[in-house]
């Protein structure tokens, strides 16, 4: 189980929601405390884990395939 907390200041979800890292707001590093602080804030809470390099490559390839399919669908409708 990982207890390392990312220092990345923000994340963008696939639905376009932008999330900020509460560690930058409060300076807390303990995961349990971060969750407690996050749920006190207004807005949605996103809890995620980082992917290793191979997993990230796989996800990005799948996203690229999906994006290409979506573009083909939209452009095909214009013809």
SERO-94655 format. One record per residue (C-alpha): chain; x, y, z. Coordinates in Angstrom, 3 decimals. Example, Ala and Ser with C-alpha at 12.3 -4.5 7.8 and 13.67 -1.06 7.14 Angstrom:
residues 2
{migu "A",{12.300,-4.500,7.800}};
{migu "A",{13.670,-1.060,7.140}};
//
This chain:
residues 79
{migu "A",{0.000,0.000,0.000}};
{migu "A",{1.359,3.397,-0.997}};
{migu "A",{1.467,6.244,1.481}};
{migu "A",{3.403,8.553,-0.856}};
{migu "A",{1.436,11.681,-1.658}};
{migu "A",{1.849,13.352,-5.033}};
{migu "A",{3.044,16.931,-5.107}};
{migu "A",{1.347,17.581,-8.471}};
{migu "A",{-0.658,20.781,-8.024}};
{migu "A",{-3.631,19.711,-10.132}};
{migu "A",{-5.288,16.970,-12.145}};
{migu "A",{-7.740,17.168,-15.030}};
{migu "A",{-10.402,14.466,-15.208}};
{migu "A",{-11.649,13.016,-18.461}};
{migu "A",{-14.932,14.886,-17.972}};
{migu "A",{-13.032,18.201,-17.889}};
{migu "A",{-13.223,18.699,-14.129}};
{migu "A",{-10.078,20.295,-12.712}};
{migu "A",{-8.990,19.133,-9.272}};
{migu "A",{-6.434,20.880,-7.064}};
{migu "A",{-4.142,19.076,-4.682}};
{migu "A",{-5.164,19.876,-1.090}};
{migu "A",{-1.566,19.370,0.043}};
{migu "A",{-0.821,22.756,-1.525}};
{migu "A",{-3.676,24.360,0.347}};
{migu "A",{-3.145,22.898,3.782}};
{migu "A",{0.381,21.461,3.770}};
{migu "A",{-0.757,18.110,5.198}};
{migu "A",{0.964,14.950,3.957}};
{migu "A",{-0.811,12.118,5.825}};
{migu "A",{-3.267,10.392,3.482}};
{migu "A",{-5.952,10.009,6.142}};
{migu "A",{-5.770,13.711,7.026}};
{migu "A",{-5.857,14.712,3.358}};
{migu "A",{-9.058,12.747,2.765}};
{migu "A",{-10.651,14.312,5.847}};
{migu "A",{-9.673,17.810,4.682}};
{migu "A",{-10.814,17.186,1.115}};
{migu "A",{-14.312,16.115,2.109}};
{migu "A",{-14.696,19.311,4.146}};
{migu "A",{-14.189,21.414,1.004}};
{migu "A",{-16.923,22.328,-1.443}};
{migu "A",{-16.946,20.526,-4.766}};
{migu "A",{-16.243,16.980,-5.806}};
{migu "A",{-13.456,14.881,-4.335}};
{migu "A",{-11.233,12.811,-6.629}};
{migu "A",{-9.117,10.028,-5.174}};
{migu "A",{-6.751,8.338,-7.580}};
{migu "A",{-3.491,6.478,-7.889}};
{migu "A",{-0.634,6.966,-10.306}};
{migu "A",{0.022,4.445,-13.057}};
{migu "A",{3.397,2.921,-13.802}};
{migu "A",{4.958,3.677,-17.191}};
{migu "A",{3.586,0.575,-18.922}};
{migu "A",{0.067,1.141,-17.589}};
{migu "A",{0.157,4.795,-18.631}};
{migu "A",{1.314,3.873,-22.160}};
{migu "A",{-1.537,1.363,-22.434}};
{migu "A",{-4.127,3.906,-21.297}};
{migu "A",{-2.770,6.582,-23.637}};
{migu "A",{-2.853,4.184,-26.613}};
{migu "A",{-6.484,3.346,-25.805}};
{migu "A",{-7.345,7.045,-25.490}};
{migu "A",{-5.685,7.757,-28.830}};
{migu "A",{-7.684,4.959,-30.468}};
{migu "A",{-10.909,6.267,-28.925}};
{migu "A",{-10.161,9.827,-29.990}};
{migu "A",{-9.440,8.729,-33.558}};
{migu "A",{-12.725,6.838,-33.648}};
{migu "A",{-14.651,9.844,-32.325}};
{migu "A",{-13.046,12.172,-34.882}};
{migu "A",{-13.829,9.739,-37.721}};
{migu "A",{-17.451,9.568,-36.571}};
{migu "A",{-17.823,13.365,-36.463}};
{migu "A",{-16.031,14.001,-39.744}};
{migu "A",{-17.898,11.147,-41.434}};
{migu "A",{-21.177,12.843,-40.532}};
{migu "A",{-20.012,15.974,-42.390}};
{migu "A",{-19.525,14.127,-45.660}};
//
